[in-house]
Amino acid sequence: MKAAVISLGSQSSVLVAEAMKNYFSSVDMLELKQIEVTLGKEAGVWYAGQPLSSYDCVYVKGSFRYAQLLGSLVTLLEGKVPYMPLKASAFTIVHHKLLTHLALQQHHIPMPRTYVSSTIDAAKELLKKVNYPVVMKFPEGTQGKGVMFAESPSSASALLDAMGVLKQPVLVQEYVETEGTDIRALVVGDKVIAAMRRKAKPGEQRANIHAGGTGIAVQLEQKTAKIAVAAAQALGAEVCGVDILESPLGPVVIEANISPGLQGLQKVSSLSLADEIAKFFYAKTEEALKKKNKNVAQEVLQDLGKDMLIQEIVAQLQFRGERVLLPEFVTQLAKLQEQKEYIIRAQKGKVEIREM
């Protein structure tokens, strides 16, 4: 099986690509900046000026600044590549905080109370009704960037004036007191493979490692782990970093990252995170290929059913010791049944099975 990792070349991407080489027959590391997407009659994906090679598994990741390219790339590859861990919609949703919260809302995943206003003036009116402190966010940004805190209506109003210059919508979110800590859970498939509790550095509210936070390994409670997995699935991501606050009323999701860095979490984890991801990719690709082959066989059966004169199919035989297993579509086509008796005639290079 052939695989490719398309990314900006981060260390995490390299680690995953190297780990995938232990499972896939070949793994190509492709630079996202050399990818071109062509639309129209000759729609396709190009790499370094050449049509993108055929792969069984493609892992696409990158910064929110490339969200449109990432989404377009995966959209064109869907249906052609048997397995990709991220849906095309994930790049639009997860790279936009408002869309992230809307997706979480639609799937009934707990999150802090969040407000959206169309104008700065409307946001200032909203600030009269909320409890302080509050968190204020730009819709785009990762690693805690674009997140600000306001202790009072006056400081919030001043922040809004400054943010208004950039002419971007603003999210206002209730502040959950956790003494500067949060949880980063790494979701792979339907489970959390590792998690850490991050602590913000003195004078900083953001616990992100990129903002100077520190982390320790933590074993998540079942409820918290289920919420993390549900959040990743709601966002269309089978590999996802989910950030959670432990509020007095229970865990709440505040953010997600579909291009999670592994270095910080790897330092506190006993597992090889890259290997866990690679192993999962291999299993899902194998599953997708089996499903694809089964669908092809069913299509062959349907075609043969239309014209029973066509009964010859080229296929490889599967042996179990000295026994031969017939392909599933052969037994279906011939309508072989376990309870019936058959006459079997065999000679070198030829076997005939006929119902009595």
Order of alpha helices (4+ residues) and beta strands (2+ residues): beta-alpha-beta-beta-beta-beta-beta-alpha-alpha-alpha-beta-alpha-beta-beta-alpha-beta-beta-beta-beta-alpha-beta-beta-alpha-alpha-beta-beta-alpha-beta-beta
